[in-house]
């Protein structure tokens, strides 16, 4: 995976996107016990464009020139399936902009903070997110104060309280 992260860092340095952050199951691995995941989700902030349509074509073309192939919604980079996800709402954009710098091997990378991972899981509310959220609450050292601020800002506090009542509190 370190080689994959080096490619992502190179893409930033060449201006394909201004910032990236690891999200999803791989991001959770920085804070909790391993969970099943099949790809590396990478939230990206794309360069400003005057057009209405968001396109990942420049990323895919850059990668294709270097021998990386798209497979469905992913590109396999150094053996790792990577899914590029443009920051599609304010919560994710804020999470990307407040990502934590981490080191994987000898490579610097950026990972969503546990509070943002948790808030995004509340927002998406998929079955696997509910399971991972329980693990985040039990195993990570997330700040409940910071999480509450994020949840309140994005009107997710009610959903979180319902989650706690339904799935977490004994």
Secondary structure, DSSP 8 states (H G I E B T S, - for coil): -HHHHHHHHHHHHTTSEEEEEEEHHHHHHTTSS-----SEEEEEEE---SSSS---HHHHHHHHHTT-EEETTEEEETTEEEEEEE--SHHHHHHHHT-EEEEETTEEEEE--HHHHHHHHHHH--HHHHHHHHHHHHHS---HHHHHHHHHHTT-HHHHHHHIIIII--
